[in-house]
Amino acid sequence: MAKRIFLFILTNILVLTTIMIVLSLLGVNNYIEGNNIMLGQLLVFSAVVGFSGSFISLAISRWMAKKMMGVKVINPDGPLSSYEQDLVDRVHRLSRAAGLAKMPEVGIYNSPEVNAFATGPSKRRSLVAVSSGLLQNMDNDAVEGVLAHEVAHIANGDMVTMTLLQGVINTFVVFLSRIAAWAVSQLVDENKAALVHFLAIIVFQIAFSILGSIVVMAYSRYREFHADRGGADLAGKDKMIHALESLRAHVNRVDTRQEALATMKISGGKKKRMLFSTHPDLDERIRRLHAK
């Protein structure tokens, strides 16, 4: 859990800091006049910073996932092995059933983990990738359920909604951290106010980022339940349940080196503290599908 929180905070701080430096150079962050803070200007500044970071991350999400995971994209028009052809055919068939106008890219990444993910900036520019470990350890019905789950993520527009939520959270993090830092700076000597304000922004931004991550992780868990239901509609409830049961049998085979991409995958590994977990407990996901 600590590693995931650290990566979340570090990523947000780096993105927000880079954008803030650029805006500072452009003179966009002048929200303090004398001893007064201009809330309207600060809110605009916070929204620009917060949503810019989120949309930049969304725009490069497919490219970044390919690079970080070493995904080999399958060319559907090229010479394919039997298992590559079968994988592409399954994803395309499920995508058509989900009503997608353009077929996602399909890829495989070399890893012993039993997992898969979907990402991309839009439904028309999406990617479904599976691990070699999943193809080696799951039967056809389980693979079908996993692919249906990932296609459901794309059809639900989960990448965009996650981006919008992250933008809102980033906006509040920037906005509230600066108000709190300004309030603290008013309590010290004027000669130290600027330094205290700068340091307080960092401290409060980290603290509010941790609180904000609780909301993001809660939504991540919700969208997993939603994608499970979508996967059941596409592949059949029995196959979706069988896929989750297969994942549960291989719950230890999750690559923790890609914790930053955990929210994209179908399985989050071992059960962790719920507030900071990207995925619900697999037993609970199976229980809900049985009750569907």
C-alpha positions as CSV (number, residue, x, y, z in Angstrom):
1,M,0.0,0.0,0.0
2,A,2.8,2.4,0.9
3,K,4.4,2.0,-2.5
4,R,1.1,2.7,-4.3
5,I,0.4,5.8,-2.2
6,F,4.0,7.0,-2.9
7,L,3.7,6.5,-6.6
8,F,0.3,8.3,-6.7
9,I,1.6,11.3,-4.7
10,L,4.8,11.5,-6.7
11,T,3.1,11.3,-10.1
12,N,0.6,14.0,-9.1
13,I,3.2,16.3,-7.6
14,L,5.5,16.0,-10.6
15,V,2.6,16.7,-13.1
16,L,1.1,19.6,-11.1
17,T,4.5,21.1,-10.3
18,T,5.6,21.1,-14.0
19,I,2.3,22.8,-15.0
20,M,2.5,25.3,-12.2
21,I,6.1,26.3,-13.2
22,V,4.9,26.9,-16.7
23,L,1.9,28.9,-15.6
24,S,4.1,30.9,-13.2
25,L,6.5,31.8,-16.0
26,L,3.5,32.9,-18.0
27,G,2.2,35.0,-15.0
28,V,-1.0,33.1,-14.7
29,N,-0.7,32.3,-11.0
30,N,-1.1,35.9,-9.6
31,Y,-3.9,35.1,-7.1
32,I,-2.4,37.0,-4.1
33,E,-2.6,40.8,-3.9
34,G,-1.0,42.2,-0.8
35,N,-2.4,40.2,2.1
36,N,-5.5,39.2,0.3
37,I,-6.1,36.0,-1.7
38,M,-8.3,36.3,-4.8
39,L,-10.4,33.2,-4.7
40,G,-11.8,33.5,-8.2
41,Q,-8.4,33.8,-9.8
42,L,-7.1,30.9,-7.6
43,L,-10.0,28.7,-8.6
44,V,-9.3,29.3,-12.3
45,F,-5.6,28.7,-11.8
46,S,-6.4,25.5,-9.9
47,A,-8.8,24.2,-12.6
48,V,-6.3,24.9,-15.3
49,V,-3.5,23.0,-13.4
50,G,-5.7,20.2,-12.3
51,F,-7.4,19.4,-15.5
52,S,-4.4,20.0,-17.7
53,G,-2.5,17.3,-15.8
54,S,-5.3,14.8,-16.1
55,F,-5.9,15.4,-19.8
56,I,-2.2,15.2,-20.6
57,S,-2.1,11.9,-18.7
58,L,-5.1,10.6,-20.7
59,A,-3.7,11.7,-24.0
60,I,-0.5,9.7,-23.5
61,S,-2.1,6.8,-21.6
62,R,-2.0,4.3,-24.5
63,W,1.5,5.2,-25.5
64,M,2.7,5.2,-21.9
65,A,1.2,1.8,-21.2
66,K,2.8,0.3,-24.2
67,K,6.2,1.6,-23.1
68,M,5.9,0.8,-19.4
69,M,4.6,-2.7,-20.0
70,G,6.5,-3.6,-23.1
71,V,3.3,-4.4,-25.0
72,K,3.6,-6.0,-28.4
73,V,0.7,-4.7,-30.5
74,I,-0.7,-7.3,-32.9
75,N,-1.2,-6.2,-36.5
76,P,-4.6,-7.7,-37.5
77,D,-3.7,-7.5,-41.2
78,G,-0.3,-9.1,-40.8
79,P,0.7,-12.8,-40.6
80,L,-0.5,-14.1,-37.2
81,S,0.1,-17.2,-35.2
82,S,-3.0,-19.2,-34.2
83,Y,-3.2,-17.8,-30.7
84,E,-2.7,-14.2,-31.9
85,Q,-5.5,-14.6,-34.5
86,D,-7.8,-16.1,-31.9
87,L,-7.0,-13.2,-29.4
88,V,-7.7,-10.5,-32.0
89,D,-10.9,-12.3,-33.2
90,R,-12.2,-12.5,-29.6
91,V,-11.5,-8.9,-28.8
92,H,-13.1,-7.7,-32.1
93,R,-16.2,-9.9,-31.7
94,L,-16.7,-8.7,-28.1
95,S,-16.1,-5.1,-29.2
96,R,-18.7,-5.3,-31.9
97,A,-21.2,-6.8,-29.4
98,A,-20.4,-3.8,-27.1
99,G,-21.3,-1.4,-29.9
100,L,-17.8,0.0,-30.4
101,A,-17.5,1.7,-33.8
102,K,-13.7,1.2,-34.1
103,M,-11.9,-1.9,-32.9
104,P,-9.3,-1.5,-30.1
105,E,-5.7,-2.3,-30.6
106,V,-4.8,-5.7,-29.2
107,G,-1.5,-6.5,-27.6
108,I,0.4,-9.0,-25.4
109,Y,3.0,-8.1,-22.8
110,N,5.6,-10.6,-21.6
111,S,5.0,-11.2,-17.9
112,P,4.3,-14.2,-15.7
113,E,1.5,-12.3,-14.0
114,V,-2.1,-13.4,-14.8
115,N,-3.7,-10.1,-15.7
116,A,-5.0,-7.8,-18.5
117,F,-5.8,-4.2,-18.9
118,A,-7.6,-1.7,-21.2
119,T,-6.5,1.9,-21.7
120,G,-6.6,4.8,-24.2
121,P,-7.7,8.4,-24.6
122,S,-11.1,7.4,-26.1
123,K,-13.3,4.6,-27.3
124,R,-11.8,5.0,-30.8
125,R,-8.2,5.0,-29.6
126,S,-8.1,2.2,-27.1
127,L,-5.9,-0.8,-26.3
128,V,-6.7,-4.2,-24.8
129,A,-3.5,-6.0,-23.6
130,V,-3.1,-9.3,-21.9
131,S,-0.1,-10.9,-20.2
132,S,1.6,-14.0,-21.6
133,G,1.0,-15.5,-18.1
134,L,-2.7,-15.1,-18.5
135,L,-2.7,-16.8,-21.9
136,Q,-0.6,-19.7,-20.5
137,N,-2.6,-20.3,-17.3
138,M,-6.2,-19.6,-18.2
139,D,-8.6,-21.8,-20.3
140,N,-10.6,-20.4,-23.2
141,D,-13.7,-19.5,-21.1
142,A,-11.7,-17.6,-18.5
143,V,-9.8,-15.7,-21.2
144,E,-13.2,-14.8,-22.8
145,G,-14.4,-13.4,-19.5
146,V,-11.3,-11.3,-18.9
147,L,-11.5,-9.9,-22.4
148,A,-15.2,-9.1,-22.0
149,H,-14.4,-7.3,-18.8
150,E,-11.7,-5.1,-20.5
151,V,-13.9,-4.4,-23.5
152,A,-16.7,-3.3,-21.1
153,H,-14.2,-0.8,-19.5
154,I,-13.8,0.8,-23.0
155,A,-17.5,0.7,-23.8
156,N,-18.3,2.3,-20.4
157,G,-15.8,5.2,-21.2
158,D,-14.0,4.5,-17.9
159,M,-10.7,6.1,-19.0
160,V,-12.5,9.5,-19.6
161,T,-14.6,9.4,-16.5
162,M,-11.5,8.5,-14.4
163,T,-9.7,11.5,-16.0
164,L,-12.5,13.9,-15.2
165,L,-12.6,12.7,-11.6
166,Q,-8.9,13.1,-11.3
167,G,-9.1,16.6,-12.7
168,V,-11.7,17.6,-10.2
169,I,-9.6,16.1,-7.3
170,N,-6.5,17.8,-8.6
171,T,-8.4,21.1,-8.8
172,F,-9.5,20.8,-5.2
173,V,-6.0,19.7,-4.1
174,V,-4.4,22.8,-5.7
175,F,-7.2,25.2,-4.5
176,L,-7.4,24.0,-0.9
177,S,-3.6,23.6,-0.4
178,R,-3.0,27.2,-1.4
179,I,-5.8,28.6,0.8
180,A,-4.4,26.6,3.7
181,A,-0.8,27.7,2.9
182,W,-1.9,31.3,2.7
183,A,-3.7,31.1,6.0
184,V,-0.6,29.7,7.7
185,S,1.6,32.4,6.1
186,Q,-0.5,35.0,7.7
187,L,0.5,33.7,11.2
188,V,4.2,34.4,10.8
189,D,6.5,37.4,10.4
190,E,6.2,39.1,7.0
191,N,9.8,38.4,6.2
192,K,9.2,34.7,6.5
193,A,5.8,34.6,4.9
194,A,6.9,33.8,1.4
195,L,9.1,30.8,2.5
196,V,6.4,29.5,4.8
197,H,3.8,29.8,2.1
198,F,5.9,27.9,-0.4
199,L,6.7,25.1,2.1
200,A,3.1,24.9,3.4
201,I,1.9,24.4,-0.2
202,I,4.0,21.3,-0.6
203,V,2.9,19.9,2.8
204,F,-0.8,20.6,2.2
205,Q,-0.6,19.4,-1.4
206,I,0.8,16.0,-0.3
207,A,-1.8,15.7,2.5
208,F,-4.8,16.6,0.3
209,S,-3.4,14.3,-2.5
210,I,-3.6,11.4,0.0
211,L,-7.2,12.3,0.9
212,G,-8.1,12.7,-2.8
213,S,-6.6,9.3,-3.6
214,I,-9.3,7.7,-1.4
215,V,-12.0,9.1,-3.7
216,V,-10.1,8.0,-6.8
217,M,-9.6,4.5,-5.5
218,A,-13.3,4.2,-4.4
219,Y,-14.3,5.1,-8.0
220,S,-11.8,2.6,-9.3
221,R,-13.4,-0.2,-7.2
222,Y,-16.9,0.9,-8.4
223,R,-15.9,0.7,-12.0
224,E,-14.6,-2.8,-11.6
225,F,-18.0,-4.0,-10.4
226,H,-19.6,-2.2,-13.3
227,A,-17.1,-3.8,-15.8
228,D,-17.8,-7.2,-14.3
229,R,-21.5,-6.7,-15.0
230,G,-20.7,-5.5,-18.6
231,G,-18.4,-8.5,-19.1
232,A,-21.1,-10.9,-17.9
233,D,-23.5,-9.3,-20.5
234,L,-21.0,-9.7,-23.3
235,A,-19.5,-13.1,-22.6
236,G,-22.1,-14.7,-20.3
237,K,-22.3,-14.6,-16.5
238,D,-20.8,-18.1,-16.1
239,K,-17.7,-17.2,-18.1
240,M,-17.2,-13.9,-16.2
241,I,-17.5,-15.8,-12.8
242,H,-15.1,-18.4,-14.1
243,A,-12.6,-15.7,-15.1
244,L,-12.7,-14.2,-11.7
245,E,-12.4,-17.5,-10.0
246,S,-9.3,-18.2,-12.2
247,L,-7.8,-14.9,-11.2
248,R,-8.4,-15.7,-7.6
249,A,-6.5,-19.0,-8.0
250,H,-3.5,-16.9,-9.4
251,V,-3.9,-13.9,-7.1
252,N,-0.2,-14.0,-6.1
253,R,0.9,-13.8,-9.8
254,V,0.5,-10.0,-10.1
255,D,3.5,-7.9,-11.2
256,T,3.9,-5.4,-8.4
257,R,6.6,-3.5,-10.5
258,Q,3.7,-1.8,-12.4
259,E,1.8,-0.5,-9.3
260,A,1.3,2.8,-11.1
261,L,-0.9,0.9,-13.7
262,A,-2.8,-1.1,-11.1
263,T,-6.1,0.8,-11.7
264,M,-6.1,-0.4,-15.4
265,K,-5.8,-4.1,-14.7
266,I,-8.6,-6.6,-14.0
267,S,-6.9,-7.9,-10.8
268,G,-5.2,-5.9,-8.1
269,G,-3.5,-8.9,-6.4
270,K,-3.8,-9.7,-2.7
271,K,-6.5,-8.0,-0.7
272,K,-5.1,-4.8,0.8
273,R,-6.5,-2.0,3.0
274,M,-9.8,-1.2,1.3
275,L,-9.5,2.6,1.4
276,F,-6.4,2.6,-0.8
277,S,-7.2,-0.5,-2.9
278,T,-7.8,-0.1,-6.6
279,H,-9.8,-3.3,-6.8
280,P,-12.6,-4.8,-4.7
281,D,-12.0,-8.2,-3.1
282,L,-12.4,-11.0,-5.7
283,D,-14.7,-12.9,-3.5
284,E,-17.0,-9.9,-3.3
285,R,-16.9,-9.5,-7.1
286,I,-17.9,-13.2,-7.6
287,R,-20.6,-12.9,-4.9
288,R,-22.2,-9.9,-6.7
289,L,-22.1,-11.7,-10.1
290,H,-23.8,-14.7,-8.6
291,A,-26.5,-12.4,-7.2
292,K,-26.9,-10.6,-10.6
